[in-house]
Amino acid sequence: MFDLITRTYPRMRTLNEELWKEFWFGGNQESESFHAPAVDIDEKETSFELRMDVPGIKKEDIEISYNKGMLTIAGSRKNESENKEEGCCYKRERFSGSFKRSFQVGDTIDSERIAASLADGVLTINLPKKPDQAVRQIPLN
């Protein structure tokens, strides 16, 4: 019996983590067949920080919006060989096309102070918490 638990526990833990991530951060993806860039979301004392891998995507091809507690990131990367008149493609594995990811972040975010930057193929979005939402330590008396 212990062997069965030992073998199934890692998979159960992974499924549980995926369920909670979906519940808290949405991860809303419109289709399973499209490209969804990898995302890390970290919570800090006064903000959340989202980092998304977007290699080869230009700043002007990324759109970020925040509306009613929903952060949406959309972008696209054109196929470099689409404009070439000569030759043919032997193999194409790199992503080209568009993506859209949405994350429910709630009303704890100070939407006026959201900031984004793009460096070395990583999109970083800082989502400051409203001042009264920051983690506060409560001393025991």
C-alpha positions in Angstrom: 0.0 0.0 0.0 2.8 2.4 0.9 4.4 1.7 -2.5 1.2 2.7 -4.3 1.0 6.0 -2.3 4.7 6.7 -3.0 4.2 6.2 -6.7 1.0 8.2 -7.1 1.8 11.1 -4.7 4.0 13.1 -7.2 1.3 13.0 -9.9 -1.4 13.9 -7.4 0.7 16.9 -6.1 1.2 18.1 -9.7 -2.5 17.9 -10.5 -3.3 19.8 -7.3 -0.8 22.5 -8.1 -2.2 22.9 -11.7 -5.8 23.1 -10.3 -4.9 25.9 -7.8 -2.9 27.8 -10.4 -5.9 27.7 -12.7 -8.2 28.8 -9.9 -6.0 31.7 -8.7 -4.4 32.9 -11.9 -6.8 31.8 -14.6 -4.3 30.8 -17.2 -7.2 31.3 -19.6 -6.2 29.9 -23.0 -8.6 30.1 -25.8 -7.5 27.0 -27.6 -5.2 24.1 -26.7 -3.7 24.1 -30.2 -2.1 27.5 -30.1 1.2 28.6 -28.6 1.0 29.7 -24.9 4.3 31.2 -23.8 5.6 30.0 -20.4 4.9 32.2 -17.5 6.2 32.6 -13.9 4.3 34.6 -11.4 5.9 35.5 -8.1 4.3 37.3 -5.2 6.3 39.8 -3.3 5.4 41.9 -0.3 4.0 44.8 -2.2 3.5 43.4 -5.7 3.2 40.4 -8.1 5.7 39.9 -10.8 4.9 38.1 -14.0 7.6 37.0 -16.4 6.7 35.5 -19.8 9.1 34.0 -22.4 8.5 35.8 -25.7 11.7 35.2 -27.7 11.8 36.8 -31.1 8.7 38.9 -30.5 9.1 42.6 -30.9 7.8 45.2 -28.4 5.4 46.6 -31.0 3.9 43.1 -31.5 2.8 42.7 -27.8 -0.4 44.2 -26.3 -1.0 44.3 -22.6 -4.3 45.3 -21.1 -5.9 45.3 -17.6 -9.7 45.5 -17.2 -11.8 44.7 -14.2 -9.2 42.5 -12.5 -8.2 40.7 -15.7 -4.7 41.0 -17.1 -4.5 40.1 -20.8 -1.3 39.7 -22.8 -1.5 39.1 -26.6 1.2 39.0 -29.2 2.3 37.6 -32.5 5.4 36.6 -34.3 5.5 36.5 -38.1 7.2 33.7 -39.9 10.5 35.1 -41.2 10.2 33.1 -44.5 6.7 34.3 -45.4 8.1 37.2 -47.4 10.8 35.2 -49.3 10.1 34.6 -52.9 12.8 32.0 -53.5 13.4 28.6 -52.0 11.2 26.4 -49.9 11.2 25.5 -46.2 12.7 22.1 -45.4 11.6 22.1 -41.7 9.9 24.6 -39.5 9.8 24.1 -35.7 9.9 27.6 -34.4 6.6 29.2 -33.4 5.0 31.8 -35.6 1.5 33.1 -35.2 -0.3 34.7 -32.3 -1.1 34.0 -28.7 -3.3 35.4 -26.0 -3.1 34.7 -22.2 -5.4 36.1 -19.6 -4.9 36.1 -15.8 -7.5 36.9 -13.2 -5.6 39.1 -10.7 -8.6 40.6 -8.9 -9.1 44.0 -7.5 -6.1 44.1 -5.2 -3.9 45.5 -8.0 -3.1 49.2 -8.3 -3.9 49.4 -12.0 -2.4 52.9 -12.4 1.1 51.7 -11.4 1.3 48.5 -13.6 4.6 48.6 -15.4 6.0 46.3 -18.2 9.4 45.8 -19.8 10.9 43.6 -22.4 14.5 42.4 -22.3 16.3 39.4 -23.8 13.1 37.8 -24.9 11.5 38.0 -21.4 8.4 40.2 -20.8 8.3 41.3 -17.2 5.1 42.9 -15.8 5.1 44.4 -12.3 1.7 44.4 -10.7 1.8 46.6 -7.6 -0.7 45.8 -4.8 -2.9 48.5 -3.5 -1.3 49.9 -0.4 -3.9 48.4 2.0 -3.4 45.0 0.3 0.3 44.6 1.1 1.2 41.8 3.4 1.2 43.1 7.0 2.8 41.2 9.9 0.6 41.2 13.0 2.5 40.9 16.3 1.2 38.6 19.0 0.6 40.1 22.4 
